[in-house]
Amino acid sequence: MSADVGEGVFGRQYGTRTAGLLMLVTFVAFEAMAVGTAMPTAVAELDGLAWYGWPFSAYLVSSVVGMVLGGDVGDRRGPRTALLAGVVVFAAGLLIAGLAGSMAALVGGRVVQGLGSGLIAVSLYVVAGQAYPASLRPALFGAFSTAWVLPALIGPVVSGLVTEHASWRLVFLGLLPLVLLGLLLMLPALRVLPVPDGTAVPDPARRWWAGLAGLGIAAMQYAGQRLDALAVVLALGGLAALVLGLRPLLPAGTVRAGRGLPTVIASRGLLAGAFFGVDALLPLTLTHLHGYSPAAAGVPLTAGSLGWALASYLQGRSPGASRVRLLRAGFVLLAAGVAGTALVTVPGVGGWPAYLTWAVAGLGMGLGMPSVGVLLFEHSPEHRRGTDSAALQISDVTASALSVGVVGVLVGAATEGSLPLAGAVAAAVALLTVMAATGALVAPRAGATTAGRAAPVPATTLGPAVELARSREDGA
């Protein structure tokens, strides 16, 4: 790569493509964060209350399939094709959902959106690997993390105001021109990206395994909402489908955190699962245990987002720092923040500790998430960038869904009177603290070792392989 990296990701050479990438990340994130606010109104207008959970589950299942498709297309035809397809499909989903005249059409639109978001999420990682030198990737992945913060802060509020004063349909349709603008900014960079030579032939069965894994996640989530005899059958069947579906999609050794890439993939899941499990629980806890207003209960989430943004920015300013050390530090901070949140269940203490503990957890995510992205490229050869990026995203989605599902089961048990709400919260926090602490223990295994590095690819097989080697040397 002949780039002058001194100017950074927002400099003259990279600024336009970075803006395009971040716009796509931001709008996909906005849709993920904001749609929940608009959904009650949409469901009421379309007379689909009985289908309320399906738009969320449909998006989740199809996004897993989209991630695998994105990895396959990226490895075979390059990130240019995968990203273009992802934006077109995501935009089509927005259009279908925004114009939906029935609940079935809305669910269908969400299926299409999920496919597009999966394609985009994986393609962005592949573009980052090909369009930026190694020394700029920490800053770029920090910017990616930060791009999720603004939607987390204002997405639900903006969505609520738009839904209340205009129409819920604009939550979908209003993003169309902005998503297309992000693509236009990316086009110049996409034109010069190398195209694979076609020797990588992904296994088409991976798409069916992805569908099976997605259905398993959806079944387990639905089981967590029922808490009856059928729920047990759904949960066991969903778990079996999930295990069978994930085995071909994740690197061997991911569950046991094998050295190198398997630990990188596992770390992404541990980070996301521990953080988003508590993130989903906090507002309910503060509202029901301490009588906080919805606005006050949302403040800790804002603190967590700000901590995430701050740490992402700081790690991006230290491109030479050890990514393994930053990842482990991130897990330690996350574990401390999650564990400290249990203070809100102590009688007489109140909910104020969450304002501090969740900011600490956010700092941990801001250090850990970008580091995982950088480590992925240290272990992934160019001909597997798409497949390995898909595995990273699937690990994130799966762990988050399972953690939120466990939280839902515990809260449901408290609602049924099986245990007090404070006890349910404490149990959930304990489980998620163990998850984060496990990440701190296994993080050193994510380091690049002779045994853990991916085997080099001959230059005769991959034209850009020499360029990849140079970029690794730049970041060493």
N, C-alpha and C positions, 0 to 999 in steps of 0.2 A: 504494500500500500504506500503510495507516494504522498500521503497526506501530511500536511503540517499540523501536528496535533497541538501546537502551543496555544492556538486560539480557542480550543475547547469545543464542546458540543454545540454551543450557541454562537460560535464564531462564523466568519464569512463562508467558509467551505461547508460546514455542517448545519448551519442554523436553520435553513429552510426544511431540510429533511427531518431534523430533530423536531421542529414545530409540527410537521405533519404527523410524525409518530406520536407525539404527545397529545395531539388533538384526537387521534383515533383512540388512544388509551383512555383519555378523559371522557369521551362520549360513550364508549362501551361501559366504563365505570359508572357514569351518570345513570345510564339505563339500568344497570344492576342495582344501584343504590336508590334510585328515585321511583321505580315502578311500583314498589310496595305501597307508597303513599297514594298513588292514583288507582290502585287495583280495587279497593272497596267501592269506589264510585263507579268504575267501569263494570264491575260485576253486578251492581244494583241496576244500572241502566240496561244491561243485557239480560237481566233476569236469570243470572247463573250462579246464585249463592251456593248451590250444591256442588259447583265445580270450582269453588274458590281456590283450592290448592293446586289445581291442574296447571294454570299458567306458569307457576313457579317450577313445578316438577318437570313440565315439558321443556322448559328452557334449560334446566339442569341436565336432563338426559341427552338432549340433542347437542348441548355444548361439549359433552364428553366425546360424542361421535365426531363433532366438528374438529376437536383437537387432534384426533387420530387422522382424519382426512387432511388437516392442515400439515401434519408431519409427513404424511405420505406424499402429498402433492409437492411440498417444499423440497423433499429429498429427490423426487423424480424430475420435477419441472422447474424448481427454483422458487424462492420466496416471492418473486414478482407475480407469478401466476396465482399462488396461494393467497397473497394479500389482496390482489384485485378481486378474486372470487369471493373472498371473505367480506369485503366491503359491499360488493353488489348484493350478496345474499343477506347480509345484515340490514342493508337499506330496504330490500324487499320485505323483510320481516317487519321492519318499522311501518312500512306502508300498509301491509296486510292487517297488522294489529290496529293501526290508527283508523282504518276504514271499516273495521269489523262491525258487522251488523248482527252478529250472534256470538254466543260464548264459544261455540265450536271454532268460528273463524278467529277469535282472539287467541285461543289455544294454538291454532295452526300458525298464526303469526309468530307466536312465541317460540314454536318449534323452529321456524325458519331463522328467527333471531339467534337462537342458541347455536345453530349450525354456523352462522356467520361469525358470532363472537368467538367460537372455538377456533375457526380458521384464522381469524385476526390475531388472537392471543399467541398462537404458536408462530405465525409468520413474523410477528414483531421481533421475537427472539432471534429468528434466523436472519432477518434483516440486520439486527444489531451485530450479529457475528460477522456478516459479510461487508457491511457498509461503514463500519467503524473499526479503528485499530484497537488493540487490546488496552492501551493506556487510557483510552477514553471510555471504556465500558463501565468502570465503576461510577463515573459521573452520569452516564446515560441510564444505568439501572437505578441510580438514585433518583433521577428525574422521572423514570417510570413509576417508582413508588410514590413520589410526590404527586404525580398526576392522578392518583387515586384519592388524594386527600381532599381536594376541592369538591369533587362530587360527594364525598362522605360528609363534608361540612354543610354544603348548601343544597345538595341534590334533593333530599326529602322536603326541605322548605320550599324550594322553587317548584317542585312538582305539586306540592300542596296548594300553593298560590295559583298556579296555572289551572289546576283542576277545579279549584273553588271559583275563580273569577273568569275563566274562559271555558276550557273543556279538557277532560282527561285525554282526549285524542291528541291534543297538541304535545303531550308528554312523549308520544311516539313520533308524530309527524313533524314536530318542530326541530327534531334532530337531523332530519334528512339532509337539508342543505349544508349543515355544519360537518356532517360525516363526509359528504362528497368534497367539501373544501379541504378537509384533512388529506383525502386521497390525492387531490390535485397538487398539494404541496409536496407529496411524496413521489409523484410521477418522475421528476427528473432523476432522482436517486435510483428509482426502480429500473430505469432504462439501462443503467450501466452495471447493474449487478450481474455477476457471472451466472450462466445457466449450466446446470449439471449435464454431464455427457450421456446421461440415460442409463448408466450401468447399475445404478441403485434401483432395485425392483422390490418395492414394499409388498408385504404379504397382504392380499386383499381380505383375508379372513380377519385381519385386525379390526376392520370396521364392524364386523358382526360381534367380535369380543367387546368392542367399545359400547355397542348398543346393549349388550347383556349386562355390562358393568353399570351403565346408566340406569337401566331398569331395576337393577339390584338396589342402587342408591334410592331411587324413587320409592320402591317397595318398603325399604326400611324407614324412610321418612314418614310414609303414610301409616305404617304400623305404629310409629311413635305417637301419632295423633289419636289412635283408636283406644288403646289400653283395654282390649277385650281378648277373648279366645282367638279370634281371627287374627289379631295383631301378632300373636306368637307365631302363627303359621307364616304370615307375611314377612315377619322379621327373619325367621330362619331361611325361608326361600330367598329373600333378598340378599342375605349374607352369603348364601351359597352362590347365587348369581354373581355377586360382586367379586368374590374370591376367584371364581372361574374366569370371569371377564378380565380381571386385572393381571392375572399371571402372564399372559402374552404381551401385555402393554407396558409393563414396568421392567426395568433391568433386573436380571437375576441377582438376588441378594438384597433387594430393597428393604424387605421386611426385617431382615436381620442386620441391616445397616452395614453391608459389605464395604470394604475400602474403595474409595474413589467415587465414581458416578452413583452407585447405589445409595451411598450415604448422602450425596448431594440431593438426590430425588427424595429420599426419606426426610431430609431436613426441611424441605419445602412443605411437606405435609405436616410435620410436627409443629412448625411455626404457625401455619395457617389454622390448624386444628385447635391449638391451645388458645390462640388469640381470638378467633372468631366465635369459638364456643362461649367464652366469657362475654365477648362483645354483644352477643345476642341476649345474654342473660341479665346484664347490668340494668338496663332501663326498667325491666319488669321488677327486678329486686328492689330498686330504689322507690319505685312507684307503690308497690304493694307492702313492703316492709316498713318504709319510712314516710309514706304519704307525699312523696315529691310530685310536683307537677311534671307533665311530659317534657316541658322545656328544661327544667332543672335536672331531670333524669337523663337528659341527653348531653349535659355538659361534660361528664367524664368521657364520653365518646369523642367529643371535640378535643378534649385534652389529649386523648390517645392519638388522634389524627395529627395534632400539632407536634407531639413528640416523635411520631413516625417521620413527619416531614423534616424536622430539625436533624435527626440522626441520619436520614438519607442524604441530606445536604452535606453534613460534616464528613461522612465516609467518602463521598464523591470528591472531596478536596484532598484526599489522601490516596491517590491511585496506587502508591507503592506499598501500602499497608497489607499485612498478611490477611487474606480473606478468611482463612480458617480461624484465626484469632478473633476477627470481627464477628464471625458467625457464632463462635462460642460465647463471646461477650453478649451478643444479642440474645442468645438463649438464656443466659444467666439473668439479664435484666427482665426478660419476659417472664421467667419463672418467679422472680421476686415480685413483679407487678401482679401476676395472677394470684400468687399465694397471699399477698397483702390485701387483695380484694376481699378475702374471707372476713376481714375486720368488720365489714358492713353487717355481718350476721350476729355480731356480739351485742347482747342487750345493753342498751345505754350508750353505746358508742355513736350510733347514727350512721348516716351514709357518707359523711364528708371524706373518709379515707379514700374512697373511690376516685375522687378528684385528683389525688396525688398518685395512687397506685397505677391508675390506668395510663397516666402520662409516662410512667416508668416502663410499662408494658409496650407503649408506643415507641419509645426509644429503642427497645429491644428489636422490634420489628423493623425499624428504620436501619439498624445495623445488619440484621440477619437477611432480610429479603434481597437487597441488592447483592450481598455477598454470595448468596446461592446462585444468582444469575451469572455472576462472573465465574464462579467455580464450574458451572456447567460447561462453559467453553474451554476450560482447561482440560476437561476430560472427554469432550465430545468431538470426534473427527468430523470434518465438514460433510461427509456423505451421510452422517447420521444426525445432523443438527436438527432437522425437522422431527424425527422420531424421538430424540432425547428431549427436545423442548416440549413435545406433546406429553411425554411421561411426566415432566416437571409440572405442567398445568393439571394433568389428571390427578397427580398426588395431592395438589392443593385442593382441588374441588372435592375429591373423595374424603380427605381428612376433615375438611370444613363441614361437609354434609353430615358425616358420622358424628362429629363433636356436637353440632347443633341438634342432631337427632337424639343423642344421649341427654343433652340438656332438656329437650322437650319431654322425654320420658320421665325424667325426675320432676319437672314442673307439673306434668300431668298427674303423677302420683301424689304430689302435694295437693293438687286441686281436688283429687278424689278423697283426700283425708288420710292417705296411707302414711304420710309423714309430714311434719311441719315444713312450711316453705323455707324457713331459715336452714333447716336440716338438708333440704334438697339443694339449696344454693351452696352450702358448705361441701356437700358430697361432690357436686359438679366442679367446684373450684379445686378440690383435692385431686380429682382425676386429671384435670387439665394442667395442674401444677406438675404432676408426675410426667405428663406428656412433654412439657417444656424442659423439665430437668433431664429427661431422657435425651433430648436434643443436645443439651450441654455436654452430656457424657459421650455421645457418639460423634460430636462435631469434629474432633481431631481426625477422625477417619475419612473426612472429606478432602483431606490434603492430597496433593498430587504426589504419587509415589511411582516407582518403576512398575510395581505390580498393578497399581490402580489406574495408570494412564491408559487411554485407548491406544490400540495399536496404530502406528503410522500408516497412512494410505499412500501407495506409490504415486508419484507424479504422473505416471502414464495413465493411471486410472482417473485421477482428479486433477484437472488443470489448476484450480485455485489452491491445491494442497500446499504448495511452496509458500504461497502468500499467508496461509494459516500458520505455518511454522514460524514465519517471520513475525507475525502478530503476537504469537506466544512468547517469542524471545523478547519482544518489546515490553511485554507486561511482566516478564520474569523478575 
